Amino acid sequence: MAQNKNALIRYKTIDKCLQNSYRTWTLEDLMNACSDALYEYEGKENPVSKRTVQLDIQLMRSEKLGYNAPIVVYDKKFYKYDDDEFSITDIPLTETDMNVLTETVSMLKQFKDFSLFKDVSDILQRLEDKIYSEKSNTQPVIHLDKNENLKGLHFLEEIYQAIIKKVVLVITYKSFKSAEEKTFNFHPFILKEFNNRWFLVGKRKGSQPITNLALDRIISIDYDLSLPYLKENFNPDLFYKNVVGVTVNTGLQPRRIELWIDGSNAKYVTTKPLHNSQRLIKQNEDGSIIIHLYVIQNYELDRILLGFGDSLEVLRPEYLRERVKSIFLNGLSRYQV
């Protein structure tokens, strides 16, 4: 790993530590945190010296890196940010950084027609738009839906590294259904995004089914390097083939679901299918349509069907029709006086 990459990891680690005002940080604490971070990325021991961290702090305080970090020492041994809201990640990119990014995007665009880049072509377009808006000081042309208050996103990089390095995680988690948080081992397989939320997919044990954990419900992450990682031939495309969203009800088989959609929503559903198994059965004279899906029923599917209100009718199977009907009747009762 290049030295400048090592330095960047150290800067980000020190920054992450000093943002945590709930504990104190000595120079030795910062040395250990940087050493652990480098071990996580390189997979080998790489102790960071006292002198190295002192120089890092000096550079972070200076204008040389553009950080001007307000790092102060109190009680003659503890380090912290004088501004509790400060982070080096909030610092605007320099003109040199922007030029490097521009050149990188230009190079990648040369490969946009290759199959390797087809799945990420929209990301490349968004990055180009973001760079242009920053350089020209204008509003972005591409506006993305985002949730500024979404929790757990800071775990993404850490989990990603654990997956590619096949490391067993020790996760402290508090689900919406649980009154207390729980800590358990977890073998991470993939990260999955759905409806602007991120999920970690994997197993607790080899004998247990594949499950998902919402990143916004994760309290903390640690590692169990002594536990062997599960050797599972997990295929996400196959696993999620017959579901909408992220919830796979193990043991259930996909079933044909037939739906009527009114004329005002028919074009939206045909141009943006509810699932890739969607097929048009009938086009009615009033503009309404009948379609079928071949999926496993889950929470996300229920939410989508209910979201159409009176614009959608479940024709079959009967159990799903009755389930949706019951939910609407219960909802109606709340508005009756």
N, C-alpha and C positions, 0 to 999 in steps of 0.2 A: 504494500500500500504506500502511495506517495506521501512524502512528509507533509505537504500542504493539506492533504486529506486528513492525516493524523491531527494536525493542528486544528482544523475545522471541527473535528469530533470533540477535541478537548474544549474549544470555545463553547460549543453547544452544550457540553456536559456541565461546565462551570456555570453557564447561564441558567440551565435547568435547576441546578442546585441552589443558586442564589435567589431564584424565584420562589423557592420553598421557604417561606419565612416562619414555618412552624417548627423548625429545628435550627440549631446553630451549626456553623460550618467553620472548622479550623482548616489550616493549610493541609494538614494530613488527611482530613476528610475529603478535600477536593482532589488530592493526589490519588486516593483510593478510588474515588468515583471515576476519574479519568482513566485509570488503569483498567477498571472493570468495563468501561465503555469500549476501550480499544480491544480488550479480550473478546467482547461480544462480537465485534465486527471482524476481527482477524482470526479468532479461534486459537490464539496462542498468547502466552504470557508476554506482556509488554509494559513493565512497570514504568510509571511516570515519576520523574525525579522532582524534588522540592524546587530546584532551580527552574525547571521547565514550567511548572505551574506559576511560579513568581513572575517569569517573563510573560506568560500568557496573560496574567492579570494586568501587568504593565501595558501590554499591547492593547488589551480590551479597553483600558482606561483612556488610551491615547486617540488621536485623530487618524493615526496611520491606517487603521482598519475601517474607520468611519463609524465605530461603535460609540466612542465617548462614554463608556459604561461608568455609571456612578458607583463604583465599588469602593466601599469604605471598610475600615477596620475598627472594631470596638472592643473594649476590654483587653486591648493589646494582643488579641489572638483570634477573634472571630471575624469572618468576612460576611458582608451582606450588600444588597443594593440600597442606596440611600433613598431611591424612589421605588416603592413597592410594585409599581405598575410597569417598571422598565423590563425590556427584553431585547436582546440583540436581534431577534427575529422580526421585530417591528421596525428595524432600521431600513429606510429606502435603499434600493440597489443603486450602486454608483454607475456613472456613465460607462465605465469600463465593463462592469458586470452586464449592463444592458447590451453593449456591443457584442460581448461574448455570446449572450443568449440569442441575439439576432442572427449571428453567424451560424450558431448551432441549429436554429430552426431552418435557416436557408439550406443547410446541408441535408437535414432530415427530409425536407420537402422533395429532394431529388429522388427519394426512395418511396414516396407516398403511394405509388401504383403497385408496389411489390406486396405480395400476400401477407408478409410479415407485419406490415404497417396498416393493413386495412382495418383492424379492430381498434386502432388508436388514432385514426385520421382525424376524428373530431377533437381529440385532446391536442393534437398538433395545431389545429385551427384556433382553438381557444387560447393556447399559449401565444401564438402569433398575435392574436387580437389584444391580449393582455400586455405584451411587450410594446405594441404600437401605441396603446392608450397611455402607458406610462411615459414613453418617450415624447409623445406629442401633447401630453397633459390634456387629453380629451376623454370623454366618456367611452367605455368599451362598446363596440358594436354588438358583441355577443353578450347577452345577459343571462346568467345562470341562476336557477332556483337554488337557494342555500339557506341553511338554518344557522345563524350566528351563535345560538345558544346550545347547539348540539354538543353533548358531552362525550368523552372517550376518544376523540380523534387523535389525541396526543399519544395513544397507544398504538396507532397504526404502524409506525416505523418499527417499533419494538417487536410487535407481533409478526410483521413481515420478515424480519431477520430470523426470528425463531422458527418460522415455517421453512425457510430455505436452508437453514442450518439443522433442521430436524431436532429441535430441542423441546423437551417437555416443559410446559408452563405450570406454575403454581398460581392459580387465579383466586382472588377473593372477589366474590360476586354476590349481588343482592338483586334478585328478581322482583318483579312487581307483585308476585304472589306470595313472596316470603317476607316474614316479619323481621328476620335477622339475616345478616350476611353469612355466606358460607365460603370456606376455603377448600379447594380440591385440585388435584392434578388434571391437566388437560393436554391432549395430543392435538396440536393445531394442524389442520389440513389446508384450508384456504380462507381468504377474506372475501366476503360477499357484500355488495351494496344493493339495497332495495328501498325504493321510495325515500331516498335521501337519508337512509340510516345504514350503518355498517354493522356487520355480523361476523363473528368468528365461528367457523364450522370445523368440527372435529369430534373426538371421543374422549370420555373420561377414562374408560378402560376398554380393552379389546373385546370383552364380552358384552359391552353395552352398545346401544344403537348410536349412530351418528346424530349429533345434535348441534344447535347453534346457540351462541351467546351474543347478546346485544352489547356492543362496545360501550354504550352509554350506561350500562348497568355494572360494568367492571369497576371495582374499587381500587385494586392494585394488582400488579403482576410481578412474579418472581420466577425462578428457574429451579428445576430438579435435574441436575446434570448426571446424577447417579442412576436415574431411571431410563431404561432403553426406550427409544422412540418406536411407536407402533409401525410395523411395516405393512401398510394397508394400501392396496391398489385402488385408490379413490379417484373416481372419474366424475367431476362436478357436472359435466354436460349430461351424462347419463343419470346421475342422481337427481338432478332438477328437471329432467325432461318432461315429467308429467305434472308439474306443479306451477302455480302462480306464486311468486314471492320466495320465501326462505323456509317455510315450515313444511317438512315432509313427515306425514303421519305414517310411520313405519308399520307395515302390516296391511295397510289399505291398498286396494288395487285401483288404478284409474278407471273412471266410468264415463260413459257418454252423457253429457249434460246438454239439454236442448233449451234454447232461450229465444224468446220473442223480444225484439227491440223496436221501439216506435220509430216513425219516419224522421223525427227531428234528430235522433241520435244514430240512425242507421249508417250514415256516411262516416261518422266518427269511428264507429266500431269496425267498419270494413277497411278504413284506411289505417287504423291503429288497432290491430287484433288484440283481444284480451289474452290470447295465448297462441303459440305457433301451431297448435292443433286445430285452431278455429277453421271451420268450413261453412260456407253459405249453403243452406238447404233450400230456402224459398225466398223470392222477392215478391212481396205483395203489391197490389195495385195502389194502395194508400201510401206506399213508400216504406212501410215497415218491412222487417226482414225476420227470418228464422235462421238461427245458426246453431251449430253444435260445437262443443269442446270435448276433448278427451283428456280429463285431468283427475287428480286426486283432490277431493274436497279438503280445504284447510281454512284457517282463519283469514288469510289474505284474500282468498277467493270470495268468502262471505262478505268481506268489507267492500269489495268491488261491486258485487251484485247488488248489495243494499244501497250503494252510493248512487245508483241509477234511479232510485225512487220508483215512481209509477211509470217510468219510461221503459222498464224491463219486466218481463214475466218469465219465471222459471216454469217451463212446460213439463220437463221430466229430468231426473227421476222424481218420483212422488215424495220420497222422504225429504229431499232438498226443497221441493216446492212447499211442503208443509212447514218446514223449518223457517223459510223466508216469510211465509204468511204469518206464522206465529209471532215473529219478531216485529213485523209491521203492526199487527193487532195490539201487541203490548205497547208499542210506541204510540199508537193512536189513543190508547187509554190514558196516557199521560196528559193529553190535550183536552180530554173530556171533563167537564165540570158537573 
